[in-house]
Amino acid sequence: MSTTFTVDFFCSLDGYGMAEGWPGYWGKEGPELIEDRIRTFSQDQVLVFGATTFRQFRKFVTMFDEPYYESLNELPKIVFSHTLEEPLGWQNSMVLAEDAVTAIERLKRTTDVPMRSHGSIALNRALLAAGLVDRLEIIMFPAVSGRAGGAALLHGGAELDLELIESTVLDGRTQKLVYAPRLHGEVPAGAGPQLRKAG
């Protein structure tokens, strides 16, 4: 028995997951993007959150009217936290007060239900560095966050080699890129530009 773990990340072209003063989706949402989110969260899966992202989404699903938020409510959810306590204020949620890397490694071996984590920067950086992420799904919006940017998943994290599995353009402007990540190892001999031979 084993399953897959997907990290799902929204970002601007410069790799930031949010930007002060910009609206959600950087103001670039469209019907194909929303349909992609509906399809994504209609699948049988367990959602995995760090405490900060869990608190944000627990609030978002009551404040905003997104067509896939009902699926977020219905899906089972795990939040890693040493401060949150049950009841968590969001249906179908449970807290795990343990090391996330150890717990996800165990859950991947002992369940066959796929797991997905959206946002949750510190959590997903640690899981990427531990080699526990099977799919990295990036939705990249046509914007540069620049000085307003924050929550960059890949800045300062582990070095990764990525195998492109899927590439889709949503609404004619937003890229969905799906990768299989693996930790970067030694550079193979002969890779990269080669020196000119003398003579």
C-alpha positions in Angstrom: 0.0 0.0 0.0 1.4 3.4 -0.9 0.2 6.7 -2.3 1.4 10.0 -3.9 1.9 13.4 -2.4 1.3 16.5 -4.5 2.4 20.0 -3.7 0.1 22.6 -5.4 1.5 26.1 -5.6 0.2 29.4 -7.1 2.8 31.9 -8.0 3.7 35.0 -10.1 6.4 34.7 -12.8 9.1 35.6 -10.2 8.1 32.7 -8.0 6.2 34.5 -5.2 3.1 32.8 -3.7 1.5 36.1 -2.7 1.9 39.9 -3.2 0.9 42.7 -0.9 -1.7 45.0 -2.5 -2.6 42.5 -5.3 -6.0 40.6 -5.3 -6.3 36.9 -5.2 -5.0 35.1 -8.4 -3.1 38.4 -9.0 -6.4 39.5 -10.6 -5.9 37.1 -13.5 -8.5 34.4 -12.8 -10.6 33.1 -15.7 -13.1 30.3 -16.4 -10.5 27.7 -17.3 -8.5 28.3 -14.2 -11.6 28.0 -12.0 -12.7 24.8 -13.9 -9.2 23.4 -13.2 -9.6 24.1 -9.5 -13.1 22.4 -9.5 -11.6 19.3 -11.2 -8.6 19.2 -8.9 -10.6 19.3 -5.7 -13.4 17.0 -6.9 -10.9 14.1 -6.7 -10.7 11.7 -3.8 -7.7 12.9 -1.7 -6.6 14.2 1.7 -5.7 17.8 2.0 -2.6 18.6 4.0 -1.9 22.0 5.6 0.6 23.8 7.8 -1.0 25.8 10.6 -0.8 29.2 8.9 -2.4 28.1 5.6 -5.0 26.1 7.4 -6.1 29.2 9.4 -6.2 31.3 6.2 -8.3 28.7 4.3 -10.6 28.1 7.2 -11.4 31.8 7.0 -11.5 32.0 3.2 -14.2 29.3 2.8 -16.6 31.4 4.9 -15.7 34.8 3.3 -15.5 34.1 -0.4 -17.8 32.3 -2.9 -15.5 30.1 -5.0 -17.2 27.2 -6.7 -14.6 24.7 -5.4 -14.7 25.7 -1.8 -17.5 23.3 -1.0 -15.2 20.5 -2.1 -12.5 21.9 0.2 -15.1 21.7 3.1 -16.0 18.1 2.3 -12.5 16.6 1.8 -10.7 15.2 4.8 -8.0 17.5 6.0 -4.8 17.2 8.1 -3.1 20.1 9.7 0.4 19.9 11.2 0.5 22.1 14.3 1.7 22.1 18.0 -0.6 25.0 18.8 -4.0 24.3 17.2 -6.4 22.0 19.1 -9.6 20.2 18.1 -12.3 21.2 17.4 -10.5 23.1 14.6 -13.5 25.1 13.3 -13.4 23.5 9.8 -15.3 20.3 9.1 -13.5 17.0 8.4 -10.2 18.3 9.9 -7.7 16.7 12.3 -4.5 18.0 13.8 -1.2 16.1 13.9 1.2 17.4 16.5 4.2 15.6 15.2 7.0 16.1 12.8 5.5 16.5 9.3 8.4 14.7 7.4 8.2 11.6 9.6 4.4 11.6 9.5 4.1 12.0 5.7 6.7 9.3 5.1 4.6 7.0 7.3 1.3 8.0 5.7 2.6 7.5 2.2 3.5 3.9 3.1 0.3 3.1 4.9 -2.6 4.6 2.9 -3.7 4.5 -0.7 -5.5 7.8 -0.7 -3.6 10.6 -2.5 -2.5 13.6 -0.5 -2.3 17.2 -1.7 -0.9 20.3 0.0 -1.7 23.9 -1.3 0.5 26.8 -0.1 2.0 25.8 3.3 5.5 27.1 2.4 7.6 25.8 5.4 5.8 22.5 5.4 6.3 21.9 1.7 9.9 23.1 1.6 10.7 20.5 4.2 8.8 17.7 2.3 10.6 18.6 -1.0 13.9 18.6 0.8 13.1 15.1 2.2 12.3 13.8 -1.3 8.7 13.0 -0.3 6.9 15.0 -3.0 5.8 13.0 -6.1 4.2 15.9 -8.1 4.9 19.6 -8.0 1.9 21.4 -9.6 2.6 25.1 -10.3 0.1 27.5 -11.6 2.0 30.6 -12.7 0.1 33.8 -13.2 1.2 36.4 -15.7 2.4 39.0 -13.2 5.7 40.0 -11.6 5.3 40.5 -7.8 8.6 42.3 -7.4 9.0 44.1 -4.1 5.4 43.3 -3.1 6.1 39.5 -3.3 6.3 37.0 -0.4 5.8 33.3 0.4 8.2 32.0 -2.2 8.2 28.2 -2.0 11.4 27.5 -4.0 13.6 30.4 -3.0 16.3 29.2 -0.6 15.0 25.6 -0.6 16.4 22.3 -1.8 18.0 21.9 -5.2 15.8 19.9 -7.4 15.8 18.4 -10.9 12.3 18.5 -12.5 10.7 16.2 -15.1 7.9 18.0 -16.9 4.8 15.8 -16.9 2.2 18.3 -18.1 2.1 21.8 -19.5 -1.3 23.6 -20.0 -2.2 27.2 -20.8 -5.4 28.3 -18.9 -7.4 31.2 -20.2 -4.7 32.0 -22.8 -2.3 33.5 -20.2 -1.8 31.4 -17.1 0.6 28.4 -17.1 -0.1 25.1 -15.3 3.1 23.2 -15.0 3.2 19.7 -13.5 6.6 18.2 -12.6 8.0 15.1 -11.0 10.7 16.5 -8.7 13.8 14.7 -7.5 16.6 15.9 -5.3 19.5 17.2 -7.4 22.6 15.0 -7.2 26.0 15.1 -8.9 26.2 16.7 -12.3 26.8 14.0 -14.9 30.2 14.1 -16.7 29.9 16.0 -20.0 26.9 18.0 -19.0 26.8 21.7 -19.8 28.9 23.7 -22.2 32.2 22.1 -23.1 35.6 23.8 -23.4 37.0 24.2 -26.9 39.7 21.8 -27.7 43.1 23.3 -28.2 44.5 23.5 -31.7 
